[in-house]
Amino acid sequence: MLRAGVSPDYLTYPFLVKASSRLLKWELGVAVHAHVMKTGFESDKFIQNSLIHMYASCGDIVYARKVFDGMLIRNLVSWNAMLDGHAKCGDVISARGVFELMPERDVVSWSSLIDGYVKNGEYREAISVFEKMCGSGPKANEVTMVSVLCACAHLGALEQGRMMHQYIIDNGLRLPLVLQTSLVDMYAKCGAIAEALNVFRGVRMSRTDVLIWNAIIGGLATHGLVKESLELFTEMQIVGITPDEVTYLCLLTACAHGGLVKEAWHFFDCLNKHGMTPKSEHYACMVDVLARAGQLAEAYQFISQRPMEPTASMLGALLSGCMNHGKLDLAEIVGRKLIELEPDHDGRYVGLSNIYAVEKRWDDARTMREAMERRGVKKSPGFSLVEISGTLHSLWEDPIMECLQTLDTQILVGAAVALVAIGAGAVYFYCSNKPKGFTF
């Protein structure tokens, strides 16, 4: 175009900037920006909005903000681009600040903030924003619901997930494949396998892709439904869907739960046969398969033969197998290696201390606790999430008694069940709004 002597105008530059953004080519975007300034179009709001989006997509939130601050007139697209930019860069505090300053908000504004919280791991805050949106904001769309269902899946908030599903139905939202996949994933991760299968079977097989198959196979595998997950994999191949790295990770998880060592080796070898390179997650899962099956020497050899250094997840799987099968000598070696890898992780010191305690090596156990204190590593209190009537409640391990005293009877019963489920054994506590204590 330039060689032909045709000059770009205000309609040309947004497409060039968008191309740079899609390619994540920061240098190309900067070159286009320089050309914009050279030709005098830097004050065009459409070009400025495109530049904000491009810089934010490339991770340069500072320059995105510079363009935003230099705008004489900002419209809703400008504000949304800045909000989304902060959210995509993981700065949800700044994203929330932009959101609160916006003169008006649309569904894109709310969805961007919710998605930012989800991607930052702040799932409860994401749901809280969605609840505010339902009360005072616009109607959610399919993009919003994908993010909210992801939050429910990570929290294991089944009742809230069901309410989100009902919201989709009540508001007549379309069900594109990505939203159906999110529903399957949410139900599967929350343990509602029948509901996950029901949504999955409601999708025409000709419309499915590898993502929805991974969601259902992974859900079945995680919950120990090994036979069913392998049968679905066979069905997936019949339909003509090509498995990817995540599919094989799900299959290895199924093999770990089912003690299927031979099948696990087959799936692991399939990665290389089909042109995929096994990632550290695949190695960790393979170690878990061998360790659960009691093949600890093979698991250790498998880790040692790996071209790269073992990850904490690999060694953690091996350590768990050593403890379960009473191989405390190997457990000590692995435990020490884990501390070398993650010297600031409290669980690594506690794990090795527990190994010494099992062997009644009290001095070594004490030494490990002292080493933890010297480094300034503090044990993080554990907590459990209990969902009562669609509301999530956090139960902190320390101080657990004070926490339990503040809850009502219904939540208290749920808490006791949760504590017993995670191996607390007999749980004794007193409920202040009842004349007698409860024992579970």
N, C-alpha and C positions, 0 to 999 in steps of 0.2 A: 504493500500500500504506500509506504513511504518512498520506495524506489520509483513508484509510478508517479510520484509527485502529488499524491492525494493527502491532504492534511486531515488528521483525526479531529473529531469534534466531541462535544459533551456526551453524545450517544455511544461513541467508540470506547472511551476510557473505562466505563463500568464493566464492560465485557473483558477487557484486558486485565483489569484488577481482579475480577472474579476468576479468570483462568489462573492467575498467579496464586490465588487463595486455594483453588481446588488442587493445584499441583504442590502446594505448600512450599513454593519457591519465593522466599523472602527477598532475595537479591533481585529477582525479576520484578516483584512488586515495587521495590524501592526505585528501580529504573523507570517503571511506568509512572510512579509518583513524581519523579524528577521531570519527566516529560510533560506531565500535567501542569506543573508549576511553570515550566518553560513556555507553554502555550497559553497560560493565563486562565486555566479552568479550575484553579484550586479552590474557588469559592462555590463551585457547583455542589449543591447538597447531595445529589445522587452519587456523584463521584466521591465525595467525602464519606458518605455512608459505606460505600464499597471499600474505601481505604481502611476505615475502622475495622470492618469485618476481616479484611485481608491481614492486617497487622495482628489482630487478635488470634486469628486462625494459625498464624505462624509463630505465636507465642510472644510477640513483641507488644505487650499490653501498654508499655510506657509510651510508645509512639502512637498507638491507637488512641490513648488518652490525650496526647498532644493534638491530634487531628480533631478529636471531639471538643476539646477546650477552645480550639480556634474557630469553631463554627459560629457564625453570627445567628443563624436560625436553625434550631434543632427540631426535628419532627419525631414522631413515635419510632420510626425506623432507626433513627440515630441513637435514641435511648436504648432500644432493644439490642442494637449492635454492641453498644458499650457494656450493657448488662451481661449479654451472652459471652462477650470477650473475657470479662473478669471470671465468669463461671467456668468457662473452658480452660482457663489458666489455673484453676483451683483456688482462686481467691474469692470464696463465697462471702466473706465479710464485706469486701468492696462491692461485690455484686448486689448484696442486700442494701448497701448504702445507696447505690444507683437506683435500685428498685423503689426505695422509700422516697427518693427525691423526684421521681418521675411525675410530671403533671397529669399524665393519663397512662393507663395500662391496658393491654389487651391480652388475649390468650397466649400470645408468644412471650410476653413479659413474664407471666406467671409460670409458664412451662419451662422457660430458660432458668429461672431461679430454682424451681423444683429439681430440674435435671442437674443443676450445679451442686445442690446438696447431696443428691444420690451419688454422683461421681466422686464426691469428696467423702463418702462414707457416712454422712450425717442423715441417716434414713428416717429417724423419728422427726427431725426438723422438716424434712421433705414432706412427710405426711401432714405435719402441722400446717405448713404453707398451703397444702392442697385443701385442708379443712377450711382455712380462711378464704381461699378462693371460692369454695362452694357457698360460703356465707355472704361474701361481698364482691366477688369477682365475676368474670364471664364464665360461661359454660366451658368445661374442659373439652379438649379434643383428643384424638387418638394418640398424638405425641405425648400429651400430658399423662395419659393413662399408662403408657409404656413405662414412663419413669416412676410413677406411683406404684405400679405393680412390682417393679424391680425392688423398690424400697420394702414392700411387704414381704417379698421373697427372702431378702437378706435378714429381715427381722424374724422370719417365721411366723408372721402375724396372719394366721389363716382367716380369722373372723373379719379382719379389716380387708383382706384380699377378696373375700366373698362380697363384702360391701362394695368394693371397687368394681367387681364384675357386675353386680346389680346396677351400679351407676351407669355402666356402659349400656346395659339393656334398657334401663328406664329412659335414658337420654337419646336413644336411637343412634348411637355412634356406629360408624362403619367398623367392620372387623377385618382390617387388612391382615396379611399373614404375620407381620411383625407383632401386632397386638395379640393375635391368637397364640403366637409363640410365647409372649410374655405371660399370658394366662396359664399356659401349660407349665412353664417354668415356675411360676408362683405356686401353683397347686402342688407340683412335684416336690419343690423344696420345703413346703410346709407339711409334707407327708400325706396330703389328700390325693393319693394315687388314683383312686376311682374317678375323682373329678378331673384330674389331669388327663386321664385316658378319654374321658367323655368329651372334653374340648378337642383333644387331638383327633379323635375319630370323627368329629364334626367337620373336619377340614377335608376337602376333596384331595385324594392322593396326588392328582395331577398338579395341584397347586403347592404341594409341600416343597420345602427345601431342606438342606442339611441342618439348619439351625433348629427347626422344630423337632426334627428327629433326634438331634443331640439332647434337646431339653427333656424329651420323654425317656430316652434310653438312659441318660444320666440320672434322672429322677428315680427310675426303677432300680438302677444299680446301687445308688446311694442308700436306698432303703432295703437292700438285701434281696430284692426280687431278681435274682440272678438269671434264672431260667427265662423269665418273661423278657428281660432286657436283651438277652441273646437272641430270642425268637424275633423280637422287633428289629434287631440288626439284620437278620436274614430277610425279613419283610422289606426293610429299607433297600436292600440290594436288589430284590425282585422288582421293586418300583422303579429302580434305575437311579437312585440318589447315590452320588459318589461320597464315601466317607472322607472326613478330614482329620486333622490332628486331634481335635476335641472329641470326635467320635471314638477314636482309639483310646483316648484317656478315659472316657466313660466305660468302655469295654474292659479296660484293665482294672478299673474300680470294681466292676462286677466280678471279675475273676478273683480279686482280693477278698471280697465278701464270701465268695463261694468256694475258696480254696482250690481254684482251677489253675494249677501251675502250668500244665501243658498248654492249655488254651491261651494263657497269658503270654507265653513265649511266642506262640503263633501270631497273636495280634501285634506284639512288639516287633517281630520280624517283618510284618506287613507294612509297617511304617517305611522302612527302607525300600522294600520291594515296590511300593507305590510312589517313590520319589519324595518322601517326606523325611525330614531329619528329626529324630527323637529329641524332645526338649527335656529340660531338667524335671518337669512335672511327670513326664513319661517314665524317666528313670526312677523317680521317687515312688511312683505307683508300682513299678516292677519290684523294687526293693520291698515294698509293703506286701506284695503277693508272696514273695519268698519268705519274708519274716513271719507272716501270719501262719504260713504252712510249716514253720519250724526249720526251714532250710537256711539257717543263719550263716553258716560258712559260705554257702553259695551267694547269699545276699552281700556279705562282706567282700567276697571276691569280685562280684559284679560291680560294686562301687569302686573298688581298687583299680579295675581295668578300664574305667571310664576315662576318656582323654582329659577331662577337666576336673577341677577340684570338686569334691562332693558338696552338695548344698545342705543347709540345715534340715530341709524337709526329708531328704534321703536318710540322713543320719538319725533324724527323729523317728522315722518309720522303723529303722533297724533297732534303735534303742527300745522302742515299744515291744518289738518282737523278742528281744533279749530278755526283757523283764517278764513277759508272758510265759516264756519257755525256760526261765530260771538260769539263763546264761549270764551270770552276773560278772564274770571276768571280762567277757566281751562288752558287756554293758558299761563297765567302768572306762574302757578304752574309748568307746563311742561318746560317753558322757563328757570326758575330758576334751575330746575333739570339738564337741558342740560348744563348750565354753570358749575355746580358742576362736571359733567362728563368730560367736555372738557373746562377747564378754559383758555386754550390758543387758542381757536378757535374763530376768530374774528366774524364769522357769528352768534354765539350764543348770543353775547352781542348786536349785531345789531338787531337780531330778537326780543329780549326782549325789546329793546329800541323802536322798531317799534310798539310793542303791546301797550306800554305806550303812544306812539304818537297817535295811533288810539283812545285811551280813553281820549286824551287830558290831560294826566298826564305829563305835560312838565317837572316838577321838577324831577320826577322819570326817565324820559327818559334821562335827562341831567346827573343824578347821574350814570346811567348805562354807558354812554359814558365816564364819568370821571373814573369809576372803570376799564374800559377797558384801559384807558391811564395809570392809576397807575400801572397796571400789565405789562405794556409795550407791549400790544397786538395791532398790527396795522392792519387796514383793508386792505386786499389784493385787488388790483385792478382787476376787472373782465375783461375778454377778450372774443372775438369771433373769430372763424376761418372762413374765407370766401375763398371758392375755386373758382378761376378764371382760366379757360383754363388749368386745371390740376395742378395749383400751389396754395398752401395754403398761405394765408396772415393772420397775427395776427392783430386784431384790439383791442387795449387796451382802457379800459374805461377812464383811467387817464394818460396822458391828451388826451382825445379823439379827440379834435379839431386839435391838432398838428399832430396827427397820420393821420387823414383824409386828411389834407392839402398835405401830401406827396404822396398820391396815385393818380393813373391816373383815368380818368373818369369811365372806365368800372368797376374798383374795387370799386370806390366811390359809384356807383349805387348799387352794391352788398352789400356794407357795410350798406347803408341806409335801404335796404330791411331786412338785418339781424337785425338791431337795432329796426326797427318797429316790426319785428317778435317776439323779446323778450320783447316787451312791452314798448319801449321807447317813444311811441306816435309820435307826430310830430317831425321830425328831420330837423333842419336847419343847413346848412353849406355852405361854399363857396369853389368852386373848382378853384384853381389858374390858370388852363389851359383853363378855360372857361370864357367868358365875363360876365356871369351872375351866380348868386347863384342858387342852386337847393333847392326846398322845397318838402318834402315828408310827 
